[in-house]
């Protein structure tokens, strides 16, 4: 094997290792973001429960506030699903988007990455 071949092999290996390290770091960032989003989601559920209880106990109509919280919850859950799909947390319940090739939830009607109908 010539020195140029060795240099090329070393460079390719270093490049592959760097890419893998970047992928791992990106997944770690996404997992951290998901953990924070889960905390936010838990907090929204708690607020919704308190509002519902207040409505029940006092007869107060909090339906507008409850609807606003539900909208926030649904939006946050959608964002979380997109992040989970991005790091491949759907191995058993996923499929590949026929347009962009990324892993998407099995029950998705539209790809969260390219927006195309599945």
N, C-alpha and C positions, 0 to 999 in steps of 0.2 A: 504494500500500500504506500503510495507516495505522500509526501508531506502535505501537498495541496488537498488531497482526499481526506486526510486526517483533520486538517483545518476546517474543511467543509462539514465534516461529520460533527465536530465539536460545536461549530456555529449553529448547525441545525438542532442539535440537542439542547444547547443553551436557549435558543429561541423557543423551542417547545416547552422547556421548563419554565421560562418566563411567562409564556401564555397560560400555562396551567396554574401558575402562582397567581396571575391576574384573575383567572376564573374563580379560583378559590376565595380570593379576597372579595371579589364582587358578590359571590354567594353569601359570604359572611355578612357583608353590609346589608344585603337584602333580608337575611334572617334576622338581623338586628332591627331593621325597619319593621319587619313583620311582628316581632315581639312588642315593639312600641305601639304598633297599630292594634294589636290584641288588647293591650292595656287600655287604649282609647275606647275600643269596642266594649270592653267590660264596664268601663265608666258610663258609656252611653246606655247600656242595658240597665245599669243601676239607676240612672236618672229616670229612665222610662218607667221602671218599676215603681219608683217613688211617686212619680206623677200619676200613674194608674191608681196606686193605693190612695193618694190624696183625692182623686176624683171619686173613688168608691166610698171613702170614709166621710168626706165632707159634702159630697154632691156637687163639687166644683167641676165645671166643664173645662177640661184641659186638652180637648181633642186637637186644637191647633198646635199646641206645644208638643203633644204626643206625635202628631204627624211629622212635625219638623225633625224630631229625634229619630223617628223611623226612617226618614229620608237620609239622614246622616249615617245611620247604621247601614242601610242598604248600599250607599255610596262607598263607605269604608270596606264593607265586605267584598264589593266588586274590585276595589283597588287591591285588596289582599289576594284575591283569586288570581289577578294578573301577575302579581309578584310570585305567588306560588308556582304558577305555570312557567314563569321566566326561569326559575331555578330547578324546574323539573320535579316538583313535589307531587306529581300525579302519575307515578309509574304504573299503577294498576287501573286507574280510571282516566287515562288520557288517550288522546289520539293525535295524529299529526295533521296540522293544517295543510290542505292540498295546495295552497298558494305559497305560503312562506316557509313551510316545513317545520315550524316550531311546535313544541308539545303544548296542547291545549286541553282543558277539562273535557271529558268524554261527552258531557251534556251541553257543551257550548254550542250556541247557534251561530255565533260570529267569533272570529279569531280576535283575541284581545291585543294582538300585536299588529296585524295588518288590517283588521276590520272587515275582512271579506267574509261572506256567508259560507258556512261549512255545510 
